[in-house]
């Protein structure tokens, strides 16, 4: 009985040992084709940025609340450049640079089209 148990255990160790322990392989990098390289383009989801950064003060539908003005029609009052300036420099209770870079550009463009 002991001999059979030892045989089963030894066989299990061999089988399980053979299954694991392989080297991790990393995916190969694509070969350089020598042609033109395309630049990566990132698209900013302006609506998602607004949901994350603006609705807490300007309201869920950007309708404005309290001392915070409505943004759902801001494009009828301000140009894209003026909206970007407010985002970058702040105005009233709004601090500067809540949104920066490409996100600020995308949000300004989006809001400029809200009329």
BALOBA-1460 file (C-alpha; in Angstrom, 3 decimals):
// residues 115
<rec num="1" residu="x" x="0.000" y="0.000" z="0.000"/>
<rec num="2" residu="x" x="2.817" y="2.397" z="0.887"/>
<rec num="3" residu="x" x="4.565" y="1.558" z="-2.336"/>
<rec num="4" residu="x" x="1.477" y="2.405" z="-4.403"/>
<rec num="5" residu="x" x="0.946" y="5.691" z="-2.547"/>
<rec num="6" residu="x" x="4.574" y="6.688" z="-3.067"/>
<rec num="7" residu="x" x="4.321" y="5.814" z="-6.765"/>
<rec num="8" residu="x" x="1.194" y="7.966" z="-7.183"/>
<rec num="9" residu="x" x="2.767" y="10.897" z="-5.323"/>
<rec num="10" residu="x" x="6.015" y="10.655" z="-7.272"/>
<rec num="11" residu="x" x="4.114" y="10.453" z="-10.566"/>
<rec num="12" residu="x" x="2.000" y="13.476" z="-9.603"/>
<rec num="13" residu="x" x="5.098" y="15.498" z="-8.770"/>
<rec num="14" residu="x" x="6.628" y="14.666" z="-12.143"/>
<rec num="15" residu="x" x="3.469" y="15.563" z="-14.069"/>
<rec num="16" residu="x" x="2.867" y="18.812" z="-12.189"/>
<rec num="17" residu="x" x="6.527" y="19.775" z="-12.407"/>
<rec num="18" residu="x" x="6.457" y="19.392" z="-16.165"/>
<rec num="19" residu="x" x="3.444" y="21.729" z="-16.482"/>
<rec num="20" residu="x" x="4.885" y="24.886" z="-14.974"/>
<rec num="21" residu="x" x="8.043" y="26.896" z="-14.818"/>
<rec num="22" residu="x" x="8.276" y="27.928" z="-18.440"/>
<rec num="23" residu="x" x="9.872" y="31.194" z="-19.457"/>
<rec num="24" residu="x" x="7.645" y="34.174" z="-19.887"/>
<rec num="25" residu="x" x="7.827" y="35.459" z="-23.399"/>
<rec num="26" residu="x" x="7.187" y="39.037" z="-24.327"/>
<rec num="27" residu="x" x="5.499" y="39.894" z="-27.585"/>
<rec num="28" residu="x" x="7.908" y="40.771" z="-30.326"/>
<rec num="29" residu="x" x="8.111" y="44.368" z="-31.405"/>
<rec num="30" residu="x" x="7.034" y="44.988" z="-34.973"/>
<rec num="31" residu="x" x="9.876" y="45.228" z="-37.430"/>
<rec num="32" residu="x" x="10.804" y="48.653" z="-38.730"/>
<rec num="33" residu="x" x="9.529" y="48.849" z="-42.266"/>
<rec num="34" residu="x" x="11.612" y="51.908" z="-43.026"/>
<rec num="35" residu="x" x="8.585" y="53.744" z="-44.375"/>
<rec num="36" residu="x" x="6.770" y="56.730" z="-43.056"/>
<rec num="37" residu="x" x="5.794" y="56.420" z="-39.461"/>
<rec num="38" residu="x" x="2.349" y="57.519" z="-38.501"/>
<rec num="39" residu="x" x="2.065" y="59.709" z="-35.468"/>
<rec num="40" residu="x" x="-0.243" y="58.519" z="-32.770"/>
<rec num="41" residu="x" x="-3.399" y="60.518" z="-32.608"/>
<rec num="42" residu="x" x="-5.303" y="60.725" z="-29.412"/>
<rec num="43" residu="x" x="-8.843" y="61.858" z="-29.425"/>
<rec num="44" residu="x" x="-10.188" y="63.446" z="-26.314"/>
<rec num="45" residu="x" x="-13.756" y="62.692" z="-25.326"/>
<rec num="46" residu="x" x="-14.799" y="66.216" z="-24.381"/>
<rec num="47" residu="x" x="-18.122" y="65.059" z="-22.947"/>
<rec num="48" residu="x" x="-16.349" y="62.626" z="-20.611"/>
<rec num="49" residu="x" x="-13.932" y="65.350" z="-19.488"/>
<rec num="50" residu="x" x="-16.885" y="67.656" z="-18.806"/>
<rec num="51" residu="x" x="-18.675" y="64.930" z="-16.847"/>
<rec num="52" residu="x" x="-15.569" y="64.402" z="-14.763"/>
<rec num="53" residu="x" x="-14.612" y="68.043" z="-14.177"/>
<rec num="54" residu="x" x="-17.506" y="70.446" z="-14.751"/>
<rec num="55" residu="x" x="-20.867" y="69.048" z="-13.682"/>
<rec num="56" residu="x" x="-20.152" y="69.235" z="-9.963"/>
<rec num="57" residu="x" x="-20.323" y="73.045" z="-10.185"/>
<rec num="58" residu="x" x="-22.198" y="73.788" z="-13.412"/>
<rec num="59" residu="x" x="-24.921" y="71.151" z="-12.998"/>
<rec num="60" residu="x" x="-25.538" y="67.718" z="-14.452"/>
<rec num="61" residu="x" x="-26.876" y="69.150" z="-17.711"/>
<rec num="62" residu="x" x="-24.581" y="72.194" z="-17.564"/>
<rec num="63" residu="x" x="-27.661" y="74.294" z="-16.796"/>
<rec num="64" residu="x" x="-25.808" y="76.258" z="-14.130"/>
<rec num="65" residu="x" x="-26.426" y="76.278" z="-10.409"/>
<rec num="66" residu="x" x="-25.879" y="78.811" z="-7.666"/>
<rec num="67" residu="x" x="-23.083" y="81.197" z="-8.625"/>
<rec num="68" residu="x" x="-21.896" y="78.926" z="-11.434"/>
<rec num="69" residu="x" x="-23.145" y="79.940" z="-14.891"/>
<rec num="70" residu="x" x="-24.863" y="77.687" z="-17.396"/>
<rec num="71" residu="x" x="-22.565" y="76.154" z="-19.992"/>
<rec num="72" residu="x" x="-25.230" y="74.451" z="-22.093"/>
<rec num="73" residu="x" x="-25.487" y="77.590" z="-24.260"/>
<rec num="74" residu="x" x="-22.098" y="79.188" z="-23.620"/>
<rec num="75" residu="x" x="-21.240" y="79.040" z="-27.328"/>
<rec num="76" residu="x" x="-23.863" y="81.711" z="-27.978"/>
<rec num="77" residu="x" x="-22.054" y="84.077" z="-25.584"/>
<rec num="78" residu="x" x="-18.352" y="83.248" z="-25.935"/>
<rec num="79" residu="x" x="-16.039" y="82.158" z="-28.746"/>
<rec num="80" residu="x" x="-13.908" y="79.031" z="-28.524"/>
<rec num="81" residu="x" x="-10.856" y="81.184" z="-27.739"/>
<rec num="82" residu="x" x="-12.703" y="83.006" z="-24.952"/>
<rec num="83" residu="x" x="-13.896" y="79.713" z="-23.466"/>
<rec num="84" residu="x" x="-10.338" y="78.360" z="-23.579"/>
<rec num="85" residu="x" x="-9.116" y="81.523" z="-21.863"/>
<rec num="86" residu="x" x="-11.611" y="81.015" z="-19.022"/>
<rec num="87" residu="x" x="-10.515" y="77.372" z="-18.676"/>
<rec num="88" residu="x" x="-6.829" y="78.335" z="-18.608"/>
<rec num="89" residu="x" x="-7.049" y="81.504" z="-16.499"/>
<rec num="90" residu="x" x="-10.136" y="80.924" z="-14.396"/>
<rec num="91" residu="x" x="-12.921" y="83.428" z="-13.846"/>
<rec num="92" residu="x" x="-14.973" y="84.291" z="-10.794"/>
<rec num="93" residu="x" x="-15.090" y="81.268" z="-8.488"/>
<rec num="94" residu="x" x="-13.540" y="78.998" z="-11.130"/>
<rec num="95" residu="x" x="-9.830" y="78.384" z="-10.527"/>
<rec num="96" residu="x" x="-7.421" y="78.257" z="-13.475"/>
<rec num="97" residu="x" x="-6.299" y="75.085" z="-15.239"/>
<rec num="98" residu="x" x="-8.899" y="72.659" z="-13.937"/>
<rec num="99" residu="x" x="-8.494" y="71.116" z="-17.389"/>
<rec num="100" residu="x" x="-5.234" y="71.440" z="-19.315"/>
<rec num="101" residu="x" x="-3.680" y="70.764" z="-22.710"/>
<rec num="102" residu="x" x="-5.565" y="68.762" z="-25.323"/>
<rec num="103" residu="x" x="-8.448" y="68.204" z="-22.938"/>
<rec num="104" residu="x" x="-8.883" y="71.965" z="-22.467"/>
<rec num="105" residu="x" x="-8.808" y="72.481" z="-26.240"/>
<rec num="106" residu="x" x="-11.384" y="69.739" z="-26.812"/>
<rec num="107" residu="x" x="-13.704" y="71.033" z="-24.083"/>
<rec num="108" residu="x" x="-13.474" y="74.606" z="-25.392"/>
<rec num="109" residu="x" x="-14.344" y="73.404" z="-28.893"/>
<rec num="110" residu="x" x="-17.235" y="71.299" z="-27.601"/>
<rec num="111" residu="x" x="-18.660" y="74.112" z="-25.470"/>
<rec num="112" residu="x" x="-18.282" y="76.652" z="-28.290"/>
<rec num="113" residu="x" x="-20.692" y="74.496" z="-30.293"/>
<rec num="114" residu="x" x="-23.287" y="74.549" z="-27.489"/>
<rec num="115" residu="x" x="-25.769" y="77.260" z="-28.435"/>
